[in-house]
């Protein structure tokens, strides 16, 4: 037998051996359900604020205008889809949509630094808008201590939010007001999931951090000097920290119920505010940043197949 033929046979033997080992490893890790789908409903409460300075240097004054949305409430809907590649490795897509049905917003302008000498204040309705969050995550079971698992997570995330300033019955000057502020966050996230599994229930906790590019646009519909539909924009960078605690109880081999409590905090740092006008050039001032916080309680039905 020639040396070339022996080498060829040897290569095929080792290739077959490696394939067999990998295949047996994957089969050994197979899970009873390759797919898990969980629709859910719940309630959410959130708040959001941002401010700008008087000029691009961040002075004159350091806080010129500030918007503060508070007590934003409404129903929360979502759909999570998980694909278990093995019992250790999985890919998960999360989608959450919240409708804002109640809320209020404070609009304040200042003449002095550090929120001094307010020369304008209004309390307006904000019972309209939405919050959306979507992400694609890869999770790997790195450590297992009996019934306790530790799973690192990495992924991509996208957030979109739309807030309104609406007319108030107590302010006749606000008649016809329907201004909007729409924010987007795009970036990546990483964190860890901790899971304690028993035959009768599972308890999980997740901590995630994220770095996002922040952009927003506003339409101030009652100010004639502002351009429409984009009156001004904001650009900056954001850091997010979120947490989730959940309890899941199986009903049978294919169904389970899950109760989740989630907290999401996003801190947006200083950046650039660009204002667009109908009769003069675009102006830039310092965007002081923004803060968003959301709490949600939700109940889901986990379907495995």
N, C-alpha and C positions, 0 to 999 in steps of 0.2 A: 504494500500500500504506500502510495507516495506521501511525502511529508505534507504537501499542500492539502491533500485529501484528509490526512489525519488532523491537521489544524482546523479545517472546515468542520469536521465532525465534532471536534472538541468545542469549537465556538458554539455550534448548535446545541450541544449537550448542556453547556453552562448557561446559555440563553434560556433553554427550556427549564433548567433547574431554578434560575432566578425568577422566571415568570411563575413557576409553580409555587415558590415560597411567597411571592407577593400576593398571588391569588388566594392562597390559603390564609394569609394574614388578613386580607380584606374580608374574606368569607367569615373568618372568626370574629370580625368586628361588626358584622352586619346587624342591623337593628330590626325589630319586628315591623316598624313603620318607617318607610323611607321618606314619606311626605307627612308634614303636619300643617294643618291650616286652622287658624284661629280668628274668626270674626268676633268683635266685641263691641259693647256699648258702655257708656259711662257719663260722668260729668266732670267738668273742669272749671278751675278758677285761675285767672292770670292777671298780670299787670305789666305795664310797659311804660318807659319814659325815655326822653332824649332832650338835649339842649344844645344851643349854639352860642358862641361868643359874638361880640360886636364887630370883630375884624379877624383877618387871617392870622394875626399874632396871638389871638386869644385874650384880647383886652378890650376895654372901652364899651361895655364892661366885660368881665370874664364869663358872665351868664346873661345874655341879652334876652333870649326867649326859651321857654321851657314848656314841654307838653308832658302831661302825666295821666296815662290811662289807668283807671283803678276799678276794682271789683268787676272785672270782666268775667262773665259766667255764661255757660251754655252746655249743650250736649256734646259728647265726644264719641266718635265712631272710628273703627279701624279694622284692618285686616293684616294679620301676620302670616307669612308663608315660609316654612322651614323645610329644607331638603337635607336629610341626613346621609352624607356620603358614607360614613362609617359610624360606629357608636362613639367615636372620638371627634370626628371632623364633620362640621355642618355649615351650610350657607343659609342665611335668613334675610328675608326682605320684610321690613316693617313699614306700615303706612298708618298714619293717624290724622284725622280731620276733626277739628273742633269748630263749631258754629258759635259766634258771639251773639247772644240774645239779650243780655243785660250788661250795663256798665256805664261809666261816666268818665269824662276827661276834663282836666284842669289845664287851661291855657293862660300862662303868665308871662309878662314882659317886665324887665327890670332896667332901671337907669344906673344903678350903682353896682359895684362888685359884690359877690357873695350873696346874691338874692336880696339886695337892699334897694329901697326906693322903687317899689313896684308901681308902674303907671298904667298897667292893664291887667285885668283878671277876669276870667269867665269860666263858669262851670257848665259843661255842655253834656248832652246825651251821647252815648257811645254804644248803643244797643244794636250794633250791626257790625259785620265783619267775620273773619275766619282765621284759623291757625292751622297750618299743615306741616307735618313732619314726615319725612321718608328717609330710610337708610337701607344700605345693603351691607350685611355683616358676615364675616367669617369667624367661626368659633372653633377652638380646639381644646379638647380635654387634656390639659397638661399634667395635672396631678389628681390622684384618686386615693383617698384615705377611707377605706371601707365604704360607707354610704355617702361620704362627703366628697364633692368634686370641685375643682378649681379650673375654670375655663377662660383663658385669655381671648379677647375679642379685638378685631380691627375692622374698619369699614369706612364707607363713604356716606355722607349725610347731606340732606338738603332741607331747609326750613323756609317756608313762605308765610307771611302774616299780612293781613290787611286790617287796618284800624280806621274808624270813622270819627269825624266830628260832626254832630247833627244838631239841628235847631233845638233850643230849650224853650219850654213853655213860659219860663220866668224871664226870658230875655227877648223882647220883640225885635231887637236888632239882629237876632240870629235867624230870622225867617228865611227859609230857602237854603240854609247852610247844609252842605253835603260834601265836606272836604274829606280827603282820604290820604292815608300814609301807608305805603306798601313796602315791606322789608323782605329781603332775601339773604339767606346765609348758605354758603356753599363751602364744603370742606371735608375733612376726614375726622374720624373718632377712634379712640382706643380705650380699652378698659378690661375689666375682669368680671366674670360671672361666678357666683358661689352657689352651689346647689346641694341640698341635703335630700336624699331620696330614700323613701320607705315604700313598702308594698301598698300602703293605704293613702299616702300623700307625699307631695314634694314641696319643699320650701326653697325659694330662690331669692337672691339679692344680686343686683348688678350695679356697678359704678362705672361711668363712662366720662371721659374727657374729650373735648373736641376743639379743633382750630378751624375757624371759618373766615372766608372773605365776605364782608358785609356790604350790601348796597341797598339803597332805598330811593323811592321817588314819591313825591307828594303832589296832590292837586288841590290847591286852595281856591275853591270855586267862587268865593264872594269878594276876593281882593282883585280889583280890576287891573292893578299894576303887574300882577303875576301872570306869566304865560300859562296857557292851558294846552294839553292836559298835564304837562309836567311843569310844575311851578318851581321846585327845587329838588336836588338830589343830595344824598349822603354816601360817602365811601369810607370804609375803615376796616379794621380787623377785629375779630371776636374770639373769645374763649368761652367754652361751655363746660358745665359740670352737671351731670344728671345722675339720678338714682332710681332704682326700681326694686320694690319688695313684692313678692308674689307667693300665693298659695294655690297649688293645683291639686285637685282630687279626681282620680279616675272613676268613671261611671262603669265602663266596661273596657274591653281590650282596644276599642277604637274611639271611644269618647271620653272626654274629661272636662271639668269646669275649672276655670282659673280666675282668681281675684287678684288684681294688681293695684298698687298705689305707686304713682310716679311723681317725681320732682324734676323739673328742668330749669336750670339757671344759665342765662347767656349774658356775659359781660362784653359790651362792645367798647373799644377804646377810641381815643380821639382820632379824627380824620378831617375830611374836607367837606364843607357845605358849599354847594353851587346853586345860586338863585338865578332864575331865568325870568326876564321881564319883557313886556310888550313894547316898551319905548326906550330902553337903554340897555347897555351891554351887560353881559353876565357878570355877577359879582361872586367872589369867594370869601368865606369866613371860616373860622375854626368850628368844626363839629366836635362838641365836647364828649360825645359818646352816648351810649344807650344801655338800658338794663331791661331784661325780660325775665319773668319768672312764671312758671306754670305748675300747678298741682292738679293731678287727675286721679280719679278712682274709677276703675272699670271692671266689668265682668265679661269673661269670654268663654266660648265653647271650643275646646280643642278637638279637632277631628284628625285622626291618624289613619293612614292607609299605605 
